[in-house]
Amino acid sequence: MKKFKEFFNIKEKKPNNRWQRDSFQVIEKELTLLEVADTIIFRRGFFEDIDGLLDVERLSYHGETPWNRRAFEHEMRRNKNAIYLVLVFEYQLIGFIGAWFVQGEAHITNIAIIPKFRNKGLASFLIKELVELAIQKENNIMSLEVRTSNTTAQSVYRKMGFVDGKIKKAYYASDLEDALEMSLDLRNKKDLMVEIDEG
């Protein structure tokens, strides 16, 4: 995995009280893509972003929406353990990551970047930001499931320190493909963040 600074510069913005309306402390940031000097906004995701989340899914999954509107509405309105982080370019969502923080475990539920903005370090950036938030909230482990056929994503996760776990048979309802469970130990906090930053 290339260092983030090879793709973009990062600038923190002034705190916005809207992002702090619960216990999750998310600092809004501006990412400037070096190759084209375009600015991408990183921030907390909210209920008003659901249309954008669905659009990202459609562009990422050949028109499909693995998580439908009702699922996102439940996450945003009723699941107090859920957190969404989003990337916005010219008022359009271009990527997001979702997770649940429950009993010391941060579980990534979904992550997607639209094709036009892939291979620019943005997915890795979202994971890094989520790791920092998970450590802040005193989680001990981060986990996820990934399709066994998605070797590209598996490679990215391994380079960030995730290790393989068990295979979950017929995990995906749409086609019954197996999932590989992967996890990242968050307990060695200082060394972990250095490893991810230098990847």
C-alpha positions as CSV (number, residue, x, y, z in Angstrom):
1,M,0.0,0.0,0.0
2,K,1.4,3.4,-0.9
3,K,1.6,6.2,1.7
4,F,-1.4,8.5,1.7
5,K,0.8,11.5,1.0
6,E,1.7,10.1,-2.5
7,F,-2.0,10.6,-3.4
8,F,-3.3,13.6,-1.4
9,N,-2.6,16.2,1.2
10,I,-4.8,16.3,4.3
11,K,-6.0,19.4,6.1
12,E,-8.2,19.4,9.2
13,K,-11.1,21.8,9.3
14,K,-12.4,23.7,12.3
15,P,-14.6,21.6,14.5
16,N,-18.3,21.6,13.6
17,N,-20.7,20.9,16.4
18,R,-23.0,19.0,14.1
19,W,-20.4,16.2,13.8
20,Q,-20.3,15.9,17.7
21,R,-23.9,15.3,18.4
22,D,-23.2,12.0,20.0
23,S,-20.1,10.3,21.5
24,F,-18.3,9.8,18.2
25,Q,-15.7,12.6,17.7
26,V,-15.2,12.9,14.0
27,I,-13.0,15.8,12.7
28,E,-13.9,17.0,9.2
29,K,-10.9,17.0,6.8
30,E,-10.1,18.2,3.3
31,L,-8.2,15.9,1.0
32,T,-6.5,17.5,-2.0
33,L,-5.7,14.9,-4.7
34,L,-2.2,15.7,-5.9
35,E,-2.6,14.5,-9.5
36,V,-5.5,16.9,-10.3
37,A,-5.6,19.3,-7.3
38,D,-9.3,18.4,-6.6
39,T,-10.6,18.7,-3.0
40,I,-12.5,15.9,-1.4
41,I,-14.3,16.4,2.0
42,F,-14.1,13.7,4.7
43,R,-16.8,13.9,7.3
44,R,-19.3,12.0,9.4
45,G,-22.2,10.5,7.5
46,F,-25.8,11.3,8.4
47,F,-29.4,10.4,7.6
48,E,-29.5,13.0,4.8
49,D,-26.7,11.1,3.1
50,I,-28.7,8.0,2.5
51,D,-29.5,8.8,-1.2
52,G,-25.8,9.3,-1.7
53,L,-24.9,6.1,0.0
54,L,-27.3,4.2,-2.3
55,D,-25.8,5.9,-5.4
56,V,-22.3,4.9,-4.3
57,E,-23.5,1.3,-3.9
58,R,-25.1,1.3,-7.4
59,L,-21.9,2.6,-9.0
60,S,-19.8,0.1,-7.0
61,Y,-21.9,-3.0,-7.4
62,H,-23.2,-3.0,-11.0
63,G,-26.5,-1.3,-10.1
64,E,-27.1,-3.4,-7.0
65,T,-27.6,-2.1,-3.5
66,P,-26.5,-4.7,-1.0
67,W,-27.8,-2.4,1.8
68,N,-31.2,-1.0,0.9
69,R,-32.8,2.3,2.0
70,R,-34.5,0.7,5.0
71,A,-31.3,-0.8,6.3
72,F,-29.5,2.6,6.1
73,E,-32.4,4.3,7.7
74,H,-32.3,1.9,10.6
75,E,-28.5,2.4,10.9
76,M,-28.8,6.2,10.9
77,R,-31.8,6.6,13.2
78,R,-32.0,3.7,15.6
79,N,-28.6,2.0,15.8
80,K,-26.7,4.0,18.4
81,N,-23.6,1.7,17.9
82,A,-23.4,2.5,14.1
83,I,-21.0,5.1,12.6
84,Y,-20.6,6.1,9.0
85,L,-17.7,8.1,7.5
86,V,-18.1,9.6,4.0
87,L,-16.1,11.2,1.3
88,V,-17.7,14.0,-0.8
89,F,-16.5,15.5,-4.1
90,E,-18.4,18.5,-5.6
91,Y,-21.4,17.8,-3.4
92,Q,-21.6,14.1,-4.5
93,L,-20.7,11.2,-2.2
94,I,-17.9,9.1,-3.7
95,G,-17.2,6.7,-0.9
96,F,-18.1,5.6,2.6
97,I,-17.3,3.2,5.4
98,G,-19.8,1.9,8.0
99,A,-19.2,0.1,11.2
100,W,-20.7,-1.0,14.5
101,F,-18.9,-0.5,17.8
102,V,-20.1,-3.1,20.2
103,Q,-18.5,-4.5,23.4
104,G,-14.9,-3.7,22.5
105,E,-15.2,-4.7,18.8
106,A,-15.4,-2.4,15.8
107,H,-17.0,-4.3,13.0
108,I,-16.8,-2.9,9.5
109,T,-20.2,-3.5,7.9
110,N,-19.7,-2.0,4.5
111,I,-17.1,0.0,2.5
112,A,-17.3,1.3,-1.0
113,I,-15.5,3.8,-3.3
114,I,-17.0,4.6,-6.8
115,P,-14.8,3.3,-9.7
116,K,-13.7,6.7,-10.8
117,F,-11.9,7.4,-7.5
118,R,-10.4,4.0,-6.8
119,N,-6.7,3.3,-6.6
120,K,-6.1,6.6,-5.0
121,G,-5.7,5.5,-1.4
122,L,-9.2,6.5,-0.3
123,A,-10.4,3.2,1.0
124,S,-7.2,2.8,3.0
125,F,-7.7,6.4,4.3
126,L,-11.3,5.6,5.5
127,I,-10.1,2.4,7.2
128,K,-7.3,4.4,9.0
129,E,-9.7,7.0,10.1
130,L,-12.1,4.3,11.4
131,V,-9.1,2.7,13.3
132,E,-8.3,5.9,15.0
133,L,-11.9,6.4,16.0
134,A,-12.1,2.8,17.2
135,I,-9.0,3.2,19.4
136,Q,-10.4,6.5,20.8
137,K,-13.5,4.5,21.8
138,E,-11.4,1.8,23.4
139,N,-12.1,-1.0,21.1
140,N,-9.7,-4.0,21.2
141,I,-10.3,-5.5,17.8
142,M,-11.6,-4.5,14.3
143,S,-13.3,-7.1,12.2
144,L,-14.9,-7.5,8.8
145,E,-16.1,-10.1,6.2
146,V,-14.9,-10.0,2.6
147,R,-15.9,-12.2,-0.4
148,T,-13.5,-15.1,-0.9
149,S,-13.3,-14.0,-4.5
150,N,-12.3,-10.4,-3.7
151,T,-8.6,-11.0,-3.5
152,T,-7.8,-7.3,-4.2
153,A,-9.6,-6.1,-1.1
154,Q,-8.1,-9.0,0.9
155,S,-4.6,-7.8,-0.1
156,V,-5.3,-4.2,1.0
157,Y,-6.6,-5.4,4.4
158,R,-3.5,-7.6,5.0
159,K,-1.2,-4.8,4.2
160,M,-3.0,-2.8,6.9
161,G,-2.4,-5.5,9.4
162,F,-5.6,-7.6,9.2
163,V,-5.2,-11.3,9.6
164,D,-7.3,-14.1,8.1
165,G,-9.9,-15.9,10.2
166,K,-12.5,-18.5,9.5
167,I,-14.5,-19.0,6.3
168,K,-18.2,-18.3,6.6
169,K,-20.0,-20.6,4.2
170,A,-22.7,-19.2,1.9
171,Y,-22.5,-15.9,3.8
172,Y,-23.8,-13.6,1.0
173,A,-27.5,-14.0,0.5
174,S,-27.5,-12.8,-3.1
175,D,-25.4,-15.6,-4.5
176,L,-24.4,-17.7,-1.5
177,E,-20.7,-17.0,-1.9
178,D,-18.4,-17.7,1.1
179,A,-16.9,-14.9,3.1
180,L,-13.5,-14.7,4.7
181,E,-13.5,-13.2,8.2
182,M,-10.5,-10.9,8.9
183,S,-9.5,-9.0,12.0
184,L,-7.1,-6.4,13.2
185,D,-5.7,-6.2,16.8
186,L,-6.1,-2.7,18.1
187,R,-4.5,-3.2,21.5
188,N,-1.0,-2.1,20.6
189,K,-2.2,1.3,19.7
190,K,1.0,3.4,19.1
191,D,2.8,0.8,17.0
192,L,-0.4,0.1,15.0
193,M,-0.9,3.6,13.9
194,V,2.7,4.0,12.8
195,E,2.4,0.8,10.8
196,I,-0.8,2.0,9.0
197,D,0.7,5.4,8.4
198,E,3.9,4.0,6.8
199,G,2.1,1.0,5.2
